[in-house]
Amino acid sequence: MKAVVFNKYGGNEVVELKELQKPEPGPGDVLIRVYAASINPVDWKIRSGSAKILTGFSFPRILGSECSGEIIETGRDAKVFMKGDKVIGFPGIRRLSAFAEYVSVSEKSTWPKPGNIGFEEASTIPVAGLTALQSLRNLGHISGTGRVLINGASGGVGTFAVQIAKIFGARVTAVCSGSNAELVQDLGADYIIDYTRQDFTKSDEHYDIVFDTVSKRSFAECKKVLTPKGVYINTLPVASILVRQYLIGFLSQKKARSIMVRPNTSDMEWMKTQIEAGRIRVIIDRVYPLDQIREALAYSESGRAKGKVVLKVFNA
């Protein structure tokens, strides 16, 4: 099979497409024929070595933590899925291996694909979709009377976050470039701030949640626009940032939190229900073939994507 591998940490020059042995599913695994795999910032952070504490120093490694496709084989202890089922798989950050023609995934980290979207859209749900859901609901304790600001609202996590916040009934202020204003407004944002013209941290408005989906603004900057019991959430769980944010947070009722997404069956079922009901749309900017992985990673890393960047592996 073809797979995207790297033999050392570094830039995109360390990434290559190679022929490898097709994996065998373990006892509790399913083997997925991958139709699409989603690119996330964690992928190029893994490639660079920023996450080596989790990924270690064993090479070669296959990149990719989430995908969607069809089950072609099941392990002897797999009981939920059968050959031919259309699914979403999450091998995760430690296991990786989603950027390949075939991937073995624990059945516990495999879920049914929503019936009304394609494999490209489905491949984005475990990381970007659940990052948005778990950030707003679990960390932000979002409510129907809350005011939420989403920084990076036109990105992969941001486009999910705008829609999820509206499902919970919040008033949403979306921060993005002026060129992306129409997109986020169409997704349900009540107010839009063009970051090229206005700094939201200097606004007179106050928010119950500031969700920095791109981790560009610090808690120290954002706490000025939080309500007295407001919560700042970012997507960059780095120890030094966490320590600084928590220390500052202890001085007031305003809190800082960093999300480490944990895909699970109940949250994936919630997302599936919302998507099939038409309440959440998956926004994809570009789809690249597997042999253009370097270009796909570079575009994701540029920060210019509107929604998600996805790899197309096999034709469904």
N, C-alpha and C positions, 0 to 999 in steps of 0.2 A: 504494500500500500504506500501511497504518498503521504508524507507528514512534514510539518514545519518544525524543524529542530534547531537547537543551538548547543554548541559545545563549550561555550564559556560566556561569561557575562560581558556586555558591551553594548555598542550601538546596533543599528539595523544590519551592519555588515556581518554580524555573527549569526544572523538568521538565514537558513537555507532550506530548500525543499529537497527531501531525500526519500529514497525507497527503503522501507523498513518492513519487518515481519508483521503481518496482521496479528493483533493481540487475541488471546484466548480469554473468554470470560471466566472469572473466578466463580466459586460456588454460589455466591449471592449476587452475582453481577449479571448485566445484560450487555450484549454486544450490539452497538448501534452503527448502522451505516449512515454516515454523517451527510446531510444535505446542506446544512448551513451552520456556521459557528460565528458567534458574536465577539467583536474586539472591544476590550475595555482598557482603561488606563492601567489597570493592574498588570496587563500583559506586557506593555512596554516597560513597566517598573520591574517586573520579574526579569525581563531580558537584560535590563541595565544592571541588575544586582541589588536593587533597592530593597527587595524582599528576600534576600538570601537567608535571613534567619528562619524563614519558613520553607524555602525551596532547597536549601543545602547546596552541596558542591558535587553532586553526582551527575555526570553527563554521559551521553547526550540526553537532553530533555526535550519533550514535545510541548510546545506552547498551547495555551488555550484552556479555559476553565468552564465554558458552557457551549452547548450545541443543540441542534434539533435534527431528528432523522427517523429512521425506521429500524426496529429491532430485527436482527437477522439470526440471533442465537441467544439462548438463555442458559445461565448456570443451573446446576442441579437443585440448588436451594431457592431459586427465584420462583415466586409463586404468583405475583401480581400481574405481570405482563407476559405476552406471548409473541412469538415470531409474527412479524407483520404489523405490530402496533406502531402508531405514529406518536413519537414521544419527544420530550425535552430532557436532556441529560446534563448533569452538573458534576463532572469529575472533581471540580474544586481546585483551589490554589496549590495544595500539597501534591495532589495526584496529577493535575494538568491533563494534557494529551487530547484536547478537543479539536485542535487544528490538524486534523488528519482525516483520511477517508473512512477509517473505522476507529471506534473508541470503546473500551470496556468501562462501564460505569456501574457503581453499586445500584441495585434496584431501589434502595432507599433514597437515592438521589436522582431518581427518574420519575417523570410525571407525564400525564397525557397532554398532548398538544391541543390547544384550543381549536375548535373545528372551523372557525371562520377567518383564520389568518394563515399565511404561508409559513414555510419553515424558516425563512429569513427573519420574519417578525418574531416567531416563537423562540428563536435562539437567544433573544435579548432579555427574556423575562427574569431568570434567576438572579442575575447580578444587578443590572440597572433597574428593573422593575421592582424587585424586592428591596433594593437599597432605598428607593424612594418611599415605599410603603413602611418599612421598618423604622426609617428615620423619623417620618412624620408621626406615625402612630405610637411606636414603642418608646422613642426618645423624646419626641416633642409633645406627646399626649394631645394631639390635635383635636379641636372641638369645633362644633358648628358655629360657635360665636367667635372663633379665633381669627386673628389677622396673621397671615403668613407671608414672608418675603422669601422668594426663591432666587438665589444668585446663580447665574448660569442656566436660566430657564429654558433655553433653546437646545441644550445639549442632551446627551443620552439619558442621564438620570433626571435632568431638569424637565424634559417633556413628560416623563412619567409623573414627576412630582406635582406639576401644575394640575394635571387631571385628577390625581388621587386626592389632592387637597380640596378640590371642588366636590368630589364625591362625599367627603366628610363635611362639606358645607362651609368651609372657611372662605374668608375674603383673601384673594391672592394678588400679591404684587410681584410681577415678574421682572427680573433684571436681565437684560440682554442687549445686543446691539440693535440699532434702529432697523437694520435690514431684516431682523428676525422678529420684529414686533408683530407683524400680521400672523405669523405662525403661532406664537404663544397666546395671542388674543383668540385665535380660532380654537385653541385647546381649552379656553375657559378663563384665562387670566382677567382679573377685574381691572387692574392698573398695570401700567408698563413703565419702567424706568430704563432709558437708554444710557448705559454706563459710559458711553463716550461723551455724553453731555452733562450727566449729573452723577454725583457720588452719593449713593444711598445712605452711607454712614454719616453724612452731614445733613440728613433730612430732619424735619421736625416730626415726622411720623414715627410711631412706635409699633412694634410687632411682638406677638406672643411667641413666634418661631421665626428665626432667621436661619434658613437652610442654605448653606454655601455648598452647592453641589460640585463646584470646581475647586474648592479650598483655596481661594485667592485672597480672602479677607480674614483677618485674625479676629479672635474673640474680643481682644482689647478694642479694636475698631468697631465691631458690631454691637458690643454691649451698650453703646450710646443710644441705639435705636430699639433696644429691647424694652418691653414692659417690665415692671418691677419683678415679676416672676417668670420672665421670658427665658427661652432656651435657644442657644446657638448650637447648630449642628454642622459638622463638616464631614468630608469623606476621606480624610487623610489621617489614619490612626498611627501617627509617629510619636514615639515615647516623649521626646523633648517638647513637642507641641501639647500633648496631653497633660503633661505635668504643669506646664505654664498655664494652660487654660483652667485646669482644676484649682490651682492655687489662687488664681484671680477669682474664680467662681465662688470659692469658700468665703470671700469677703462680702458677698451679697447673696440675695436669693436668685439672682440671674445665674444660669448654669451654662456650661459648655459641654458638649458631647461629641464624640466621634463614632461613626457607624462602622461596624464590621459585619457585613451582611451574612446572615445564616439562613440559606434557603431551607424551607421545610414544606411539608405536604399541605398544611392548612393555609399557609400564605400563598402557595402556588395555586391552590384551589380558589382562593379569593380572587387572585388575578385572573384566572381562567373565567370565572363567573362574570367579572366586570368587562373583560374583553368580549366575551360572547354576547353580552347584553348591549354592546356598543358604547359603553361608558368610558372605555380606554382605547385609544388608538396607538399603535406602535409606529413611531416616526423613524424612518430609515433614510439617511442621507445618501450613502454610496454602498454598492455591493461590488466586491472585488473577487476575481477568481483566486484559487489557492496559490497559484504560481506568482501572484502579485502581492504576496504577503508583506514585502518590505514597503511597497507603496501604501498599502492599507494601514500598516502600523504608523508610518510617517504622517499620514493624513489624520489619524486619530490623535497622534501626539501634537499636531499643530494647534489643536483647540478650536478649529474652524467648523467642525461638523455640526450640522443641524440634526439632532437626533443621533441615531446609531450608525456605526460602520460595521459591515457584516462581510464574512467570507462565504462565497458560494462554493460548495465542494462537489457534490454530485447533483445532477438534475433529478428532481423528484418525478 
